[in-house]
Amino acid sequence: MKNLLIVFLLLNSTFCKADHWTKKSNFPGGPRNDAYGFSIGNKGYVGGGIDTLGNIKPDFWEYDPYTDAWIQKTNTPFQATSGGTFTIGNKAYYCFLDPIYSVNDLWEYDPINDSWIQKANFPGSLRFSLVAFVIGSIAYAGAGYNGGSYLSDFYSYDTSTNSWVGISNLPNISGPASAFTVNYKAYVTGTWDSSQFLASPHVFEYNPLSNSWSQKTNFPDTPRTDATALSISNTGYFGIGDPGSGGHFKDWWQYNPLSDSWIKKASIPCTFGKDENASFELNNKGYICFGSDVHLNSELWEYTPDSTSDVQEINNRIVSVQVFPNPFLTTTTITFSKELDNAEMILSDIYGKKIAAYKNISGAECLLHRNNLSSGIYFYCIKENGLIVAKNKIVVQ
């Protein structure tokens, strides 16, 4: 009870500036680039990468945003770099593809047991810089660079069957591109134009319902690769990276899929620009770890979005939401970072149609029953005193 009280006080005493970067505790495993990152529940995870001596690292670390502390976990059974990560439910996956070592492994991480299990191999050819994202309960991975040419093939992965299936190719061949997911669609940018040997400004949207790609408004600033892309509060963000001609960026951009437009946000206030970072999203905030291949460091930066991301500040506090389990079969628990008073939650399908409304929500958590909900993705919107305090998605199995 005492520990719960301490966590509650920390949550309710934190003042959050909007559209703001905050430096957090440095990664304790030492500087590196080409590391990987992901989140599960309310914890972030970082591992792998290449250190200052050129060694590929097997160490693996967990980050707690409430205590701003790192804990070392069990080393991975592989030494990883240049792969792709994704999280589905309460497990994460690392797709480790490396032409040098001739591996195309997929590994699943279980945080409860702190263990890795090898799953079905990626079916495409060996490559660096795999692009990966999740839509609903299905993962997608592909594109990249095989050491001699850039690739455009893509595949979907179903955790329930542990199987891969080929999907439509990305319209533009891609090097170390980045992807984020918003409203049941994925967006890939930071691709490479091999005909001109330049980074490309193109943005491509993937629709899983039609298994098709469509080109969107170009990224409005200098094209770059090895950039960072995050989905925060169901909004896309993209920035930093390498133009391919020297130098590294600090800028950060927000993408609105409804208006197909970009807005420049606060640049990361680090000394040097960044690329080849590890990143993850937690509690409606983004996290970027490490520096660039030129200025390696162990920095961790936290990004707090503004109200244009549909997360509003109430009493100087961001209301963050945890849904567990997600996906769920019969019931799931929705936990809030502050006690709500007579709030309302509206549930909509992927087409924006209102499916259900839950009223008179008070306290720090509520239990959501499946009832007659069909399997699929739903979006929730929670309002308190007429203000939107949280929006995100729930997946019903």
VEXKOLVEX-981394 format. One line per 5 residues: number of its first residue (from 1); their letters; for each residue x, y, z of C-alpha. Coordinates in steps of 0.05 Angstrom, whole numbers, padded with zeros to 5 digits. Layout:
residues N
NUM) a) X Y Z ~ ...
***
This chain:
residues 397
1) mknll) 00000 00000 00000 ~ 00057 00047 00016 ~ 00090 00035 -00052 ~ 00024 00047 -00087 ~ 00016 00113 -00050
6) ivfll) 00086 00135 -00070 ~ 00072 00120 -00144 ~ 00005 00157 -00139 ~ 00039 00218 -00110 ~ 00092 00218 -00164
11) lnstf) 00039 00214 -00218 ~ -00001 00271 -00189 ~ 00057 00317 -00174 ~ 00089 00315 -00243 ~ 00083 00379 -00283
16) ckadh) 00085 00368 -00358 ~ 00099 00421 -00410 ~ 00067 00410 -00477 ~ 00109 00401 -00540 ~ 00170 00395 -00496
21) wtkks) 00232 00352 -00490 ~ 00259 00331 -00421 ~ 00326 00297 -00410 ~ 00320 00234 -00368 ~ 00369 00186 -00336
26) nfpgg) 00424 00164 -00384 ~ 00423 00093 -00410 ~ 00472 00056 -00363 ~ 00498 00005 -00414 ~ 00543 00056 -00449
31) prnda) 00541 00094 -00516 ~ 00522 00057 -00580 ~ 00485 00064 -00646 ~ 00439 00017 -00685 ~ 00406 -00007 -00620
36) ygfsi) 00333 -00027 -00616 ~ 00277 -00005 -00571 ~ 00204 -00022 -00556 ~ 00152 -00016 -00500 ~ 00108 -00067 -00465
41) gnkgy) 00054 -00042 -00418 ~ 00084 00015 -00378 ~ 00157 -00002 -00387 ~ 00207 00014 -00442 ~ 00262 -00033 -00466
46) vgggi) 00329 -00020 -00501 ~ 00383 -00068 -00523 ~ 00433 -00089 -00576 ~ 00471 -00040 -00619 ~ 00544 -00027 -00633
51) dtlgn) 00589 00005 -00580 ~ 00647 00054 -00588 ~ 00695 -00004 -00600 ~ 00653 -00034 -00656 ~ 00626 -00092 -00614
56) ikpdf) 00554 -00116 -00622 ~ 00522 -00118 -00553 ~ 00478 -00172 -00523 ~ 00456 -00133 -00462 ~ 00383 -00114 -00451
61) weydp) 00352 -00062 -00405 ~ 00284 -00041 -00377 ~ 00264 00031 -00365 ~ 00212 00054 -00315 ~ 00185 00124 -00332
66) ytdaw) 00155 00135 -00263 ~ 00220 00126 -00226 ~ 00265 00147 -00285 ~ 00308 00085 -00271 ~ 00339 00030 -00312
71) iqktn) 00344 -00044 -00293 ~ 00387 -00093 -00331 ~ 00350 -00155 -00354 ~ 00375 -00222 -00379 ~ 00422 -00216 -00439
76) tpfqa) 00392 -00235 -00506 ~ 00410 -00301 -00538 ~ 00433 -00261 -00599 ~ 00476 -00200 -00612 ~ 00431 -00153 -00650
81) tsggt) 00435 -00093 -00696 ~ 00397 -00066 -00756 ~ 00334 -00105 -00742 ~ 00261 -00087 -00734 ~ 00218 -00088 -00671
86) ftign) 00143 -00090 -00656 ~ 00097 -00102 -00596 ~ 00032 -00141 -00597 ~ -00006 -00150 -00532 ~ 00040 -00162 -00474
91) kayyc) 00099 -00188 -00515 ~ 00150 -00156 -00561 ~ 00186 -00182 -00622 ~ 00254 -00169 -00652 ~ 00266 -00189 -00725
96) fldpi) 00341 -00198 -00730 ~ 00364 -00199 -00803 ~ 00437 -00194 -00819 ~ 00470 -00211 -00886 ~ 00538 -00212 -00853
101) ysvnd) 00520 -00268 -00804 ~ 00468 -00300 -00850 ~ 00410 -00298 -00801 ~ 00337 -00280 -00811 ~ 00312 -00296 -00740
106) lweyd) 00249 -00272 -00705 ~ 00251 -00272 -00629 ~ 00194 -00261 -00579 ~ 00205 -00228 -00512 ~ 00162 -00244 -00451
111) pinds) 00171 -00192 -00396 ~ 00138 -00235 -00343 ~ 00190 -00290 -00350 ~ 00245 -00243 -00376 ~ 00257 -00293 -00431
116) wiqka) 00266 -00297 -00507 ~ 00237 -00351 -00552 ~ 00254 -00360 -00625 ~ 00194 -00358 -00673 ~ 00184 -00369 -00747
121) nfpgs) 00240 -00340 -00790 ~ 00227 -00279 -00833 ~ 00212 -00306 -00903 ~ 00246 -00252 -00945 ~ 00318 -00247 -00964
126) lrfsl) 00371 -00225 -00915 ~ 00376 -00149 -00906 ~ 00396 -00091 -00861 ~ 00349 -00036 -00837 ~ 00283 -00074 -00836
131) vafvi) 00221 -00030 -00830 ~ 00168 -00057 -00782 ~ 00101 -00034 -00755 ~ 00037 -00062 -00724 ~ -00036 -00051 -00745
136) gsiay) -00085 -00082 -00697 ~ -00058 -00150 -00677 ~ -00018 -00162 -00741 ~ 00055 -00141 -00752 ~ 00084 -00119 -00818
141) agagy) 00157 -00119 -00838 ~ 00198 -00110 -00901 ~ 00239 -00064 -00946 ~ 00312 -00049 -00925 ~ 00380 -00058 -00957
146) nggsy) 00416 -00124 -00972 ~ 00486 -00094 -00980 ~ 00481 -00088 -01055 ~ 00411 -00063 -01070 ~ 00350 -00032 -01037
151) lsdfy) 00287 -00075 -01027 ~ 00212 -00063 -01029 ~ 00181 -00130 -01010 ~ 00136 -00133 -00949 ~ 00105 -00188 -00905
156) sydts) 00053 -00194 -00850 ~ 00063 -00235 -00787 ~ 00007 -00266 -00745 ~ 00027 -00283 -00674 ~ -00032 -00330 -00665
161) tnswv) -00007 -00376 -00721 ~ 00067 -00358 -00718 ~ 00066 -00349 -00794 ~ 00086 -00299 -00847 ~ 00048 -00280 -00911
166) gisnl) 00072 -00236 -00968 ~ 00034 -00170 -00979 ~ 00038 -00115 -01032 ~ 00108 -00086 -01043 ~ 00125 -00017 -01019
171) pnisg) 00119 00028 -01082 ~ 00188 00058 -01070 ~ 00251 00018 -01056 ~ 00274 00032 -00987 ~ 00337 00038 -00946
176) pasaf) 00335 00052 -00871 ~ 00263 00080 -00871 ~ 00217 00092 -00812 ~ 00144 00078 -00798 ~ 00087 00099 -00751
181) tvnyk) 00015 00076 -00746 ~ -00047 00121 -00740 ~ -00120 00100 -00743 ~ -00110 00030 -00770 ~ -00062 00053 -00825
186) ayvtg) 00014 00055 -00828 ~ 00058 00110 -00856 ~ 00129 00097 -00882 ~ 00177 00154 -00896 ~ 00252 00165 -00896
191) twdss) 00261 00120 -00956 ~ 00319 00121 -01005 ~ 00319 00141 -01079 ~ 00371 00094 -01107 ~ 00368 00124 -01177
196) qflas) 00395 00190 -01149 ~ 00429 00159 -01088 ~ 00392 00209 -01044 ~ 00344 00206 -00986 ~ 00272 00213 -01010
201) phvfe) 00217 00258 -00982 ~ 00162 00209 -01002 ~ 00110 00185 -00953 ~ 00070 00121 -00966 ~ 00006 00099 -00930
206) ynpls) -00010 00025 -00923 ~ -00083 00004 -00917 ~ -00089 -00068 -00892 ~ -00162 -00074 -00912 ~ -00145 -00065 -00986
211) nswsq) -00073 -00089 -00980 ~ -00052 -00027 -01018 ~ -00002 00031 -01014 ~ -00017 00103 -01033 ~ 00030 00163 -01036
216) ktnfp) 00015 00221 -00988 ~ 00042 00292 -00981 ~ 00118 00292 -00981 ~ 00157 00305 -00917 ~ 00166 00381 -00921
221) dtprt) 00237 00388 -00896 ~ 00304 00360 -00917 ~ 00296 00286 -00935 ~ 00333 00239 -00888 ~ 00344 00166 -00870
226) datal) 00361 00132 -00804 ~ 00308 00177 -00773 ~ 00260 00163 -00716 ~ 00185 00153 -00724 ~ 00135 00144 -00666
231) sisnt) 00061 00137 -00656 ~ 00042 00178 -00594 ~ -00031 00185 -00574 ~ -00053 00159 -00642 ~ -00013 00214 -00677
236) gyfgi) 00049 00205 -00721 ~ 00116 00237 -00708 ~ 00180 00236 -00749 ~ 00247 00271 -00745 ~ 00321 00275 -00730
241) gdpgs) 00361 00229 -00776 ~ 00416 00234 -00829 ~ 00411 00269 -00897 ~ 00461 00221 -00926 ~ 00509 00277 -00943
246) gghfk) 00538 00292 -00874 ~ 00509 00322 -00811 ~ 00451 00301 -00767 ~ 00384 00334 -00751 ~ 00350 00355 -00686
251) dwwqy) 00282 00374 -00715 ~ 00216 00338 -00699 ~ 00152 00337 -00740 ~ 00079 00316 -00730 ~ 00036 00285 -00784
256) nplsd) -00040 00292 -00788 ~ -00069 00238 -00833 ~ -00138 00272 -00835 ~ -00110 00334 -00869 ~ -00049 00298 -00898
261) swikk) -00005 00353 -00871 ~ 00058 00363 -00830 ~ 00071 00411 -00771 ~ 00140 00426 -00744 ~ 00145 00415 -00669
266) asipc) 00198 00429 -00616 ~ 00268 00406 -00636 ~ 00305 00360 -00589 ~ 00351 00405 -00548 ~ 00412 00360 -00550
271) tfgkd) 00483 00384 -00567 ~ 00489 00344 -00631 ~ 00438 00317 -00680 ~ 00417 00244 -00677 ~ 00406 00183 -00720
276) enasf) 00404 00107 -00714 ~ 00370 00114 -00646 ~ 00329 00067 -00603 ~ 00259 00094 -00589 ~ 00194 00074 -00556
281) elnnk) 00127 00104 -00534 ~ 00100 00102 -00463 ~ 00041 00135 -00429 ~ 00027 00183 -00487 ~ 00100 00205 -00490
286) gyicf) 00157 00189 -00536 ~ 00228 00168 -00516 ~ 00292 00172 -00558 ~ 00356 00140 -00534 ~ 00429 00151 -00557
291) gsdvh) 00463 00200 -00604 ~ 00489 00190 -00674 ~ 00543 00147 -00707 ~ 00589 00208 -00703 ~ 00573 00232 -00632
296) lnsel) 00556 00169 -00593 ~ 00525 00181 -00525 ~ 00478 00149 -00475 ~ 00425 00204 -00471 ~ 00351 00189 -00462
301) weytp) 00302 00244 -00481 ~ 00227 00245 -00466 ~ 00179 00281 -00512 ~ 00112 00307 -00485 ~ 00063 00324 -00542
306) dstsd) 00015 00383 -00541 ~ -00061 00385 -00544 ~ -00061 00377 -00620 ~ -00045 00304 -00605 ~ -00114 00297 -00572
311) vqein) -00085 00291 -00502 ~ -00102 00352 -00461 ~ -00074 00378 -00396 ~ -00120 00380 -00336 ~ -00096 00412 -00271
316) nrivs) -00026 00414 -00301 ~ -00025 00339 -00310 ~ -00028 00294 -00371 ~ -00079 00239 -00362 ~ -00045 00175 -00386
321) vqvfp) -00082 00110 -00395 ~ -00060 00038 -00390 ~ -00103 -00018 -00419 ~ -00086 -00089 -00398 ~ -00092 -00139 -00429
326) npflt) -00095 -00108 -00498 ~ -00115 -00146 -00541 ~ -00167 -00179 -00495 ~ -00219 -00235 -00499 ~ -00271 -00222 -00445
331) tttit) -00251 -00164 -00400 ~ -00195 -00112 -00396 ~ -00176 -00063 -00341 ~ -00168 00011 -00360 ~ -00123 00048 -00310
336) fskel) -00117 00124 -00307 ~ -00058 00165 -00281 ~ -00107 00208 -00242 ~ -00175 00196 -00212 ~ -00231 00215 -00259
341) dnaem) -00297 00246 -00237 ~ -00360 00227 -00275 ~ -00323 00217 -00341 ~ -00350 00186 -00405 ~ -00316 00137 -00453
346) ilsdi) -00340 00131 -00525 ~ -00320 00070 -00565 ~ -00318 00075 -00642 ~ -00300 00027 -00698 ~ -00244 00039 -00749
351) ygkki) -00293 00077 -00793 ~ -00310 00126 -00738 ~ -00379 00097 -00724 ~ -00400 00101 -00651 ~ -00407 00031 -00622
356) aaykn) -00418 00043 -00547 ~ -00416 00095 -00493 ~ -00397 00084 -00420 ~ -00417 00139 -00372 ~ -00406 00157 -00299
361) isgae) -00334 00133 -00298 ~ -00302 00154 -00232 ~ -00238 00134 -00197 ~ -00170 00110 -00222 ~ -00192 00050 -00262
366) cllhr) -00252 00016 -00294 ~ -00267 -00054 -00320 ~ -00289 -00060 -00393 ~ -00330 -00121 -00412 ~ -00330 -00147 -00483
371) nnlss) -00405 -00160 -00484 ~ -00427 -00161 -00557 ~ -00364 -00130 -00587 ~ -00339 -00168 -00648 ~ -00265 -00183 -00657
376) giyfy) -00227 -00123 -00685 ~ -00198 -00055 -00670 ~ -00236 00000 -00632 ~ -00218 00071 -00614 ~ -00236 00100 -00546
381) ciken) -00245 00173 -00529 ~ -00250 00192 -00455 ~ -00280 00259 -00435 ~ -00283 00294 -00368 ~ -00319 00359 -00358
386) gliva) -00329 00364 -00433 ~ -00253 00359 -00447 ~ -00219 00301 -00483 ~ -00169 00272 -00434 ~ -00147 00210 -00473
391) knkiv) -00155 00176 -00540 ~ -00125 00110 -00564 ~ -00143 00041 -00588 ~ -00167 -00025 -00559 ~ -00162 -00092 -00594
396) vq) -00214 -00147 -00583 ~ -00190 -00217 -00601
***
